[in-house]
Amino acid sequence: MENSILSTVDRHASSESMTSRDYYADSYAHFGIHEEMLKDTVRTGSYRAAILNNGHLFKGKTVLDVGCGTGILSMFAAKAGASQVVGVDMSNIIDQAQKIIEANGFKDTITLVKGKLEDVELPVQQFDIIISEWMGYFLLYESMLDTVLDARDKYLKPGGLIFPDTATLYLAAIEDQDYKEEKINFWDNVYGFDFSCIKGIALREPLVDTVELKSVVSDPCMIKHIDLLTAKKEDLAFAAPFTLTATRNDYIHAFLAWFDISFECTHKKIKFSTGPHAQYTHWKQTVFYTPSTVTINEGQKLYGMLSCAPNARNNRDLDISIVFKFDGEEETKVDYKMCVIPPEINVTTVVVPNGIKWGR
């Protein structure tokens, strides 16, 4: 899942008449988002390997592609030997996907259905396999996981497979003084004026960016594991305790989150990571800045709790809270929000991640 391109919003629809779902669907109609996803060789290459290297799982099977986009995963499935593939997407990109599928000779194998999966009628009532690239920033931001779970419950045959089938979210502490000074503490003194009222707002907007491994000052801690075969929608709102052990004497300026994806059902396990230790992906990592700098010594443990829930007004947004403390000290709590920015705020911007600060 990618950042939205706000300039593609229907010029004939006012911001008052369009819902967040409209913005979400419309933003994915632009080819630029799909170009970025397709060029992410870790993402697309992992799906290709998981599908094409496991033709024995796909041969003669029915496959449902949830959020099919340009149809790349549907074509992988057809090439792997699936007897029938149905791709569903509510974005206008599906119109281009139809042309792509016909141009590549798959029109007799792949059927595309435009609309919201919960509302459309599919030509097949039960599928052997569900494939989907549903992940968003911080795994769950703008994620389609709830839709994938709906598809599983309604359409997946007993004993059916989901590609991918597990996702794991991790948290670590990082040193990031220079960038925090530039983006957060900047507001303390703007040409000699006090703009500090904006500092708190800036602090609470997570930053999506690539972070070098050398900036990580603690061991990682798993905060969420999702098994797509058994997960429930209620699991997408969670509170997870964490313990971070310092790997050296240093300072903590932020927490860093990333996720790993695995295709456990494949003959030879296929997996990839979006962490700072791994090859670049378009998901990058997510940075949560702390209000003040935390001094930490090698071997010292920082205890905390991360809470995450879909926003009540727009379930593709996330409300995230992080509470942390050392033994015997008072705890610090920060509330963060990953949310959609109305398009009029960035009318001159071509590519804007929805409500998240992006890039250094």
C-alpha positions as CSV (number, residue, x, y, z in Angstrom):
1,M,0.0,0.0,0.0
2,E,1.3,3.4,-0.9
3,N,1.1,7.1,-0.3
4,S,-1.8,8.9,-2.0
5,I,-1.4,11.2,-5.0
6,L,-3.7,14.1,-4.1
7,S,-3.6,15.7,-7.4
8,T,-5.7,12.9,-8.9
9,V,-8.8,13.6,-6.8
10,D,-11.8,14.2,-9.1
11,R,-11.9,17.9,-9.8
12,H,-15.6,17.7,-10.1
13,A,-16.1,16.4,-6.5
14,S,-15.7,18.8,-3.7
15,S,-13.8,17.8,-0.5
16,E,-17.1,18.1,1.3
17,S,-18.9,15.5,-0.9
18,M,-16.0,13.0,-1.0
19,T,-15.5,10.6,1.8
20,S,-12.1,9.3,3.0
21,R,-12.9,6.1,1.2
22,D,-13.4,8.1,-2.0
23,Y,-10.0,9.7,-1.6
24,Y,-8.4,6.4,-0.8
25,A,-9.9,4.7,-3.9
26,D,-9.3,7.6,-6.2
27,S,-5.7,8.1,-5.2
28,Y,-4.9,4.5,-6.2
29,A,-6.1,5.2,-9.7
30,H,-2.9,7.0,-10.6
31,F,-0.2,4.9,-12.3
32,G,2.6,6.6,-10.2
33,I,1.6,4.7,-7.0
34,H,1.6,1.4,-8.9
35,E,4.9,2.2,-10.6
36,E,6.5,2.6,-7.1
37,M,5.0,-0.7,-5.9
38,L,6.1,-2.6,-9.0
39,K,9.6,-1.2,-8.9
40,D,9.9,-2.3,-5.3
41,T,11.9,-5.5,-6.1
42,V,11.7,-6.8,-2.6
43,R,7.9,-6.6,-2.5
44,T,7.1,-7.7,-6.0
45,G,10.0,-10.2,-6.3
46,S,8.9,-11.9,-3.1
47,Y,5.3,-12.3,-4.3
48,R,6.6,-13.6,-7.6
49,A,8.9,-16.2,-6.0
50,A,6.2,-17.3,-3.6
51,I,3.7,-17.8,-6.4
52,L,5.7,-19.0,-9.4
53,N,8.0,-21.2,-7.3
54,N,5.0,-23.0,-5.9
55,G,3.1,-24.0,-9.0
56,H,2.1,-27.2,-7.3
57,L,-0.1,-25.1,-5.0
58,F,-1.7,-23.1,-7.8
59,K,-2.1,-25.6,-10.6
60,G,-5.8,-26.0,-11.4
61,K,-6.8,-23.9,-8.4
62,T,-9.2,-20.9,-8.1
63,V,-7.5,-17.7,-6.8
64,L,-9.0,-14.5,-5.4
65,D,-6.8,-11.4,-5.6
66,V,-8.0,-8.8,-3.1
67,G,-7.0,-5.3,-4.1
68,C,-5.6,-6.4,-7.4
69,G,-4.4,-3.0,-8.6
70,T,-2.7,-3.4,-12.0
71,G,-3.2,-7.2,-11.9
72,I,0.4,-8.2,-11.4
73,L,-0.4,-10.8,-8.7
74,S,-3.3,-12.2,-10.7
75,M,-1.0,-12.7,-13.6
76,F,1.6,-14.4,-11.5
77,A,-1.1,-16.8,-10.3
78,A,-2.4,-17.5,-13.8
79,K,1.2,-18.1,-15.0
80,A,1.7,-20.5,-12.0
81,G,-1.2,-22.6,-13.4
82,A,-4.4,-21.4,-11.6
83,S,-7.5,-22.4,-13.5
84,Q,-9.4,-19.2,-12.6
85,V,-8.3,-16.0,-11.0
86,V,-10.7,-13.2,-9.9
87,G,-9.2,-9.8,-9.1
88,V,-11.2,-7.2,-7.1
89,D,-10.4,-3.5,-6.8
90,M,-12.4,-0.4,-6.1
91,S,-10.0,1.9,-7.7
92,N,-10.2,3.1,-11.3
93,I,-6.8,1.5,-12.0
94,I,-8.7,-1.7,-12.6
95,D,-9.7,-0.3,-16.0
96,Q,-6.0,-0.3,-16.9
97,A,-5.6,-3.7,-15.4
98,Q,-8.2,-5.1,-17.8
99,K,-6.2,-3.8,-20.7
100,I,-2.9,-5.2,-19.2
101,I,-4.5,-8.6,-18.7
102,E,-5.8,-8.7,-22.3
103,A,-2.5,-7.5,-23.7
104,N,-0.7,-10.4,-21.9
105,G,-3.1,-13.1,-23.0
106,F,-4.9,-13.8,-19.7
107,K,-8.4,-12.7,-20.4
108,D,-9.7,-16.3,-20.4
109,T,-8.2,-17.0,-17.0
110,I,-8.5,-13.7,-15.1
111,T,-11.8,-11.9,-14.4
112,L,-11.7,-8.5,-12.9
113,V,-14.5,-7.1,-10.7
114,K,-14.6,-3.4,-9.9
115,G,-16.0,-2.3,-6.5
116,K,-15.8,-2.9,-2.8
117,L,-15.3,-6.6,-2.1
118,E,-18.0,-6.5,0.6
119,D,-20.6,-5.3,-2.0
120,V,-19.7,-6.9,-5.3
121,E,-20.9,-10.3,-6.6
122,L,-18.1,-12.6,-7.6
123,P,-18.3,-15.2,-10.4
124,V,-16.9,-17.8,-8.0
125,Q,-18.3,-18.4,-4.5
126,Q,-15.3,-20.3,-3.0
127,F,-11.6,-20.1,-3.7
128,D,-8.7,-22.3,-3.0
129,I,-6.2,-19.4,-2.5
130,I,-6.4,-15.7,-1.6
131,I,-3.6,-13.4,-2.6
132,S,-3.3,-9.8,-1.5
133,E,-0.7,-7.1,-1.0
134,W,-2.6,-5.4,1.8
135,M,0.2,-4.0,4.0
136,G,0.5,-0.3,4.7
137,Y,3.0,1.9,6.5
138,F,3.5,0.6,10.1
139,L,1.9,-2.5,8.6
140,L,-1.7,-1.3,9.4
141,Y,-1.9,2.3,8.2
142,E,-4.3,2.4,5.2
143,S,-4.2,-1.3,5.4
144,M,-6.7,-3.6,3.6
145,L,-6.3,-6.3,6.2
146,D,-9.8,-6.1,7.4
147,T,-11.0,-6.6,3.8
148,V,-8.7,-9.6,3.4
149,L,-10.2,-11.1,6.6
150,D,-13.7,-10.5,5.2
151,A,-12.7,-12.3,2.0
152,R,-11.2,-15.2,4.0
153,D,-14.4,-15.7,6.0
154,K,-16.7,-15.4,3.0
155,Y,-14.8,-16.9,0.2
156,L,-11.9,-19.1,1.3
157,K,-12.5,-22.9,1.2
158,P,-11.8,-24.9,4.3
159,G,-8.1,-25.7,4.3
160,G,-7.5,-22.9,1.7
161,L,-4.3,-20.8,1.6
162,I,-3.5,-17.1,2.0
163,F,-0.5,-15.4,0.4
164,P,1.1,-14.1,2.5
165,D,-0.1,-15.7,5.7
166,T,1.9,-14.1,8.5
167,A,3.0,-10.6,9.4
168,T,5.1,-9.4,12.4
169,L,5.6,-5.9,13.7
170,Y,8.8,-4.8,15.5
171,L,9.9,-1.9,17.6
172,A,13.4,-0.6,18.5
173,A,14.9,2.6,19.9
174,I,17.1,4.9,17.7
175,E,19.5,7.8,18.1
176,D,18.4,10.5,15.6
177,Q,19.5,13.9,17.0
178,D,20.3,15.7,13.8
179,Y,17.0,15.0,12.1
180,K,15.0,15.6,15.3
181,E,16.7,19.0,15.7
182,E,15.9,19.8,12.1
183,K,12.2,18.7,12.0
184,I,11.0,19.0,15.6
185,N,13.2,21.4,17.6
186,F,13.2,23.8,14.7
187,W,9.9,25.2,15.9
188,D,11.4,26.4,19.1
189,N,13.1,29.3,17.3
190,V,12.0,30.3,13.8
191,Y,13.9,33.4,12.8
192,G,13.9,34.5,16.4
193,F,10.2,33.9,17.0
194,D,8.6,31.2,19.2
195,F,6.7,28.7,17.1
196,S,6.8,26.0,19.8
197,C,3.0,25.5,19.7
198,I,3.5,23.6,16.4
199,K,6.3,21.5,17.9
200,G,3.8,19.2,19.7
201,I,1.8,18.7,16.6
202,A,4.9,17.9,14.6
203,L,6.1,15.5,17.3
204,R,2.8,13.5,17.1
205,E,3.0,12.9,13.4
206,P,4.9,9.7,12.7
207,L,7.7,10.0,10.1
208,V,8.0,7.4,7.3
209,D,11.6,7.2,6.3
210,T,14.6,5.0,5.8
211,V,16.8,4.8,8.9
212,E,20.4,3.5,8.9
213,L,21.1,0.4,11.0
214,K,23.8,2.3,12.8
215,S,21.2,4.6,14.4
216,V,19.5,1.7,16.2
217,V,20.5,1.6,19.9
218,S,18.5,-1.3,21.2
219,D,17.6,-4.9,20.4
220,P,14.3,-5.1,18.6
221,C,11.1,-6.3,20.3
222,M,8.2,-8.0,18.6
223,I,5.0,-6.1,19.4
224,K,2.5,-7.8,17.1
225,H,2.2,-11.1,15.2
226,I,-0.7,-11.7,12.8
227,D,-1.6,-15.1,11.4
228,L,-4.0,-14.3,8.6
229,L,-5.6,-17.7,8.7
230,T,-6.9,-17.2,12.3
231,A,-6.8,-13.4,12.9
232,K,-10.0,-11.5,13.7
233,K,-10.8,-7.9,12.9
234,E,-10.8,-7.2,16.7
235,D,-7.1,-8.1,16.7
236,L,-6.3,-5.0,14.7
237,A,-6.8,-2.9,17.8
238,F,-4.2,-4.0,20.3
239,A,-2.0,-3.0,23.2
240,A,1.4,-4.7,23.4
241,P,4.0,-4.5,26.2
242,F,7.7,-4.1,25.1
243,T,11.1,-4.2,26.6
244,L,14.0,-2.6,24.8
245,T,17.5,-3.5,25.9
246,A,20.2,-1.0,25.0
247,T,23.1,-2.3,22.8
248,R,25.4,0.5,23.7
249,N,25.7,3.8,25.7
250,D,23.8,6.3,23.7
251,Y,20.7,8.5,23.5
252,I,17.1,7.7,22.4
253,H,15.4,10.3,20.3
254,A,12.7,8.1,18.8
255,F,11.2,4.7,18.5
256,L,11.4,2.9,15.2
257,A,8.9,0.4,13.8
258,W,9.0,-2.0,10.9
259,F,7.4,-5.3,9.8
260,D,8.3,-8.7,8.4
261,I,6.1,-10.7,6.0
262,S,6.2,-14.4,5.4
263,F,4.7,-16.9,3.1
264,E,4.7,-19.9,5.5
265,C,2.6,-22.2,3.2
266,T,5.3,-22.3,0.5
267,H,7.5,-25.3,0.0
268,K,10.6,-23.2,0.6
269,K,9.7,-20.4,2.9
270,I,9.6,-16.9,1.3
271,K,9.9,-13.9,3.6
272,F,11.1,-10.3,3.6
273,S,11.7,-7.6,6.1
274,T,11.1,-3.8,5.9
275,G,13.6,-3.2,8.8
276,P,16.7,-1.0,8.8
277,H,18.9,-4.2,8.5
278,A,17.2,-5.2,5.2
279,Q,17.1,-4.1,1.6
280,Y,15.1,-1.0,0.9
281,T,11.3,-1.2,0.4
282,H,8.8,1.5,-0.4
283,W,7.3,0.9,3.1
284,K,10.6,2.2,4.6
285,Q,10.3,2.4,8.5
286,T,8.1,4.5,10.8
287,V,9.7,6.8,13.3
288,F,8.0,8.0,16.5
289,Y,9.9,10.9,18.1
290,T,10.0,11.2,21.9
291,P,9.3,14.5,23.6
292,S,12.7,14.6,25.3
293,T,16.0,12.9,24.8
294,V,16.4,9.7,26.8
295,T,19.9,8.7,28.1
296,I,20.5,4.9,28.0
297,N,23.4,2.7,29.0
298,E,24.4,-0.6,27.4
299,G,22.3,-3.4,28.9
300,Q,19.8,-1.1,30.4
301,K,16.1,-1.9,29.8
302,L,13.4,0.4,28.8
303,Y,9.9,-0.8,29.5
304,G,6.8,0.3,27.7
305,M,3.4,-0.3,26.1
306,L,2.3,0.4,22.5
307,S,-1.4,0.7,21.8
308,C,-2.8,0.9,18.3
309,A,-6.4,1.1,17.1
310,P,-8.2,2.2,13.9
311,N,-9.5,5.7,14.1
312,A,-13.2,5.9,15.0
313,R,-14.0,8.3,12.1
314,N,-11.8,6.6,9.4
315,N,-10.7,3.0,10.1
316,R,-7.8,3.4,7.6
317,D,-6.2,6.0,10.0
318,L,-4.5,4.9,13.1
319,D,-4.4,6.2,16.7
320,I,-1.2,5.1,18.4
321,S,0.0,5.6,21.9
322,I,3.4,4.8,23.3
323,V,4.1,4.7,27.1
324,F,7.7,4.1,28.3
325,K,9.8,4.3,31.4
326,F,12.8,2.9,33.2
327,D,12.5,0.9,36.4
328,G,11.7,3.2,39.3
329,E,11.0,6.3,37.2
330,E,7.9,8.1,36.0
331,E,6.4,7.0,32.7
332,T,6.1,9.1,29.6
333,K,3.1,8.8,27.3
334,V,2.9,10.1,23.8
335,D,-0.2,9.9,21.5
336,Y,0.5,9.8,17.8
337,K,-1.9,9.9,14.8
338,M,-1.4,8.6,11.3
339,C,-4.2,10.2,9.3
340,V,-5.4,11.3,5.9
341,I,-4.6,15.0,5.1
342,P,-7.5,16.7,3.2
343,P,-6.3,17.3,-0.4
344,E,-6.7,21.1,-0.2
345,I,-3.8,21.2,2.3
346,N,-1.3,20.0,-0.3
347,V,-2.8,21.2,-3.5
348,T,0.6,21.8,-5.1
349,T,2.1,18.6,-4.0
350,V,2.3,15.7,-6.5
351,V,3.0,12.8,-4.2
352,V,2.0,13.0,-0.6
353,P,1.9,10.2,1.9
354,N,-1.5,10.5,3.6
355,G,-1.0,12.5,6.7
356,I,2.5,11.2,7.4
357,K,5.7,13.2,7.2
358,W,7.9,11.5,4.6
359,G,11.5,11.7,3.7
360,R,14.6,13.3,5.0
